[in-house]
Amino acid sequence: MSEDQARKVIQTFKYEPKRLERGYSDRTLYVNLSDNTVKAKTISEETKDVFIGGRGYGLYYLWQAVTGVTKWNDPENEIIISCGPIAGITQYPGTGKSIVVTLSPTTGTVIDSNVGGYFGPFMKFSGWDALEVQGKAERDVVVYIDGDKGVVTIEEVPLGDLNTHVLAERLTDYYSESENDKKNISVVSTGTGADNSLMGMLNFSFYDRKRKAVRIKQAGRGGIGSVFRDKNIAAFVIKFSNVNGDLNNPADKKRINDTGIKMHKEVASMDPKQNNMRKRGTTMLTPIANDNDLLPVCNFKFGTHPDAVKITKWEDKFCHTGSDGCWYGCTVGCAKVVFGFELRTGPYKGQKVLVDGPEYETIGAVGSNVGVFDRDHILECNFYCDTYGIDTISFGTGAAFIMECYENGILNKDITGGLELNFGNREAVMELLHQIAGGEGFGKIAGQGIRKMKKIFVEQYGANSRFLEDIGMEAKGLEYSEYISKESLAQQAGYGMANKGAQHDEAWLIFMDTVLKQIPTFEDKAEALHFFPMFRTWFGLVGLCKLPWNDVVPANNADTDEPQKVPEHVENYLNLYNGVTGKEATIDDILFESEAVYNFQRVFNLKMGVGKREHDSIPYRSVGPVTVEEYESRQERYDDQLKDLIGVDPSGKSTEEKIKVVREYREKQYEILVDTVYKRRGWTDQGIPTLDTLKRLRVDFPDVVGLVKKHL
Amino acid sequence: MKIVAKKPELCDGCGICEETCAQAWFKEKDKEKSAIRIMDNPNGDFNIVVCDHCGECVDVCPVEAIKTAKSGIVTIKDSDCVECYSCVGFCPKGAMFKHPEEPVPFKCTSCGKCVKECPTGAIYMEEV
């Protein structure tokens, strides 16, 4: 039987492809997989004004769809993909980002995850500001958007292997008419790991013409892929041809062009002297992290390791072509790739494959944090996580937690089914990953994420609850990304107060705080914890990548008043935003827009039962030394702090006694900072936005106010 | 291949090459539409900017719209360009140009028309 005969179209929706106006189509595509409804929704001016796009639209639609008791696997839960008004311009680096929003299986509240690849821009050019998918299909389906013809279909197609490296390539072939047509296809897919765990992610594809290969970027965090598979979605596929630089129909194209060319010149001249992202991608962070005691080693116990030099250099592994952007015009080009890597384990053992990455986070997560300092292991693990649809961060941080439990006797071979999960055992790490993806053995437990594992280990294996709370690196149910925050109070709060859970994309303040010492007081830190989360949130409203903001900077940046904000790039972004939309927004205007959406998300957390102060607490491992081994590894530093900061003489005290004093001090510091930040943000001391704050930000909708009032 | 080579010390800044190029490719005399540019130096002499077909733009182009022909000459296929202007920013000679009225960047194709019109011999075709 040919594929066309086997293809079963179960719903067809025809629409008029619509030209964008100043970055917007003002409509979204709604798909319900339970009853196969497909329809267009209009976005009102009022909604656009407050929510802007991207994450804002995701939050707006999800808020309408769910109640406070909706669970991640209820049919009411939605997956929303939206980019925002700037997304899809081709003239500036990092302008193709989509934001995916859903209720997370591990946090129980909203997760937002940003991702590159061509799907988001193609969706806009096909006439949709967002894709909103609700319900559950009976059998695995593909939702196909043909943006050229103006047709949306829900289809059952012969799928076979669901793992991304097979499926995305197969669907790219299937929906394209020729080799030259493949560039017009983007696939959103995941893999068996998303079927069998709660840490499933989504891969967004783009066709790499130079390498003639399907490439992928990940919406990694919070289990979105698990929601996707729970809805029996095999893939979203989109087709759009004839990309050019004018499809957003911007208000002032020359302003965008001039800004883009200026930035390309800056990247060309400065990147080789600065981070060299074009050659190294985000791997450039690995030696910096290791040198500054920030690289997580053995479940965040340590921040550096002598063997880390084995995993810091990657340039020789990468296949270079000169254009590694995950959307057109990204000259920063961090999307690195390793070609012809021969797999040593698992179902594809012996095959030579393309590995997208690794990125810094993956190196930290599946390398140093599990005590494995081997590049081939990292590539193997990176590949399998990607194709299985498993978030490398949650997997690595989760595996590190398991290993520390194993080494402390909480777990043993009887429990793990024979896996010797000591730090450094790379074979065991890979076997654990294969088990998670297959829903087998101990993998069934490991795939639940740290928060659920803690409960299981206490209830079933008699673990000490407090110890697990101290070393289980999650906040709000989301596993930590890969930075040691012990010496940066501001970064501890950056993790703890992040709306989605322990991810660094709201605030990355470690260098400002500890190395450059630019924010010494609580008020300074609180100001940084206001500005940076708001500014970074804005990237997610308009469809931008954060990296070109501050991973390459103008030659004179250090001489500016606020180099950490990269003022010239902020000006660039205003040019792009105003150039597309025709607004004349200032930096204060865009911060205001972000603050509104940010506070709305905070209230959304409250709606889902996690938006209070108690939910901003963090594991002590992220604050200070939990164990004697940790304290003694940095004894000089901690002893000095005892004397200089706390006023306690360490001499004559046991390590346990010193740990106790340090802990009391550090935990108190954290609480003072939380108080200061809440005040700066206009929240109560319980972390709830006040009614005045909601009114000022124009998110004082009746249901929002009604909800908040119950908690004041 | 033959490329446009230069002897800036012979250039008198008359701009005939620029007009000739703009006329040849865009049927206009707007020098901003020329793929060869004469730049004034502070000391009174001139700098001649023109592509030497090094291929840097070929690497940075994400869509293979810029290619090196068998002859060695680097050319742009307009219909494949997505107007990202990476090539404009990355050209080490500053010889890839963008004009507000033209969506696709442009560059010297080594046609030689400017050379024929140059009154001083400051530009000439050279086999490399």
Interface residues (C-beta under 8 A of the other chain):
Chain A: T90 Q91 K183 R209 K210 V243 N244 G245 D246 K254 N257 G260 I261 K262 M263 H264 K265 E266 V267 A268 T321 G322 S323 G325 Y328 G329 C330 T331
Chain B: V58 D59 V60 C61 P62 V63 E64 C81 V82 E83 C84 Y85 S86 V88 G89 F90 P92 K98 P100 P103
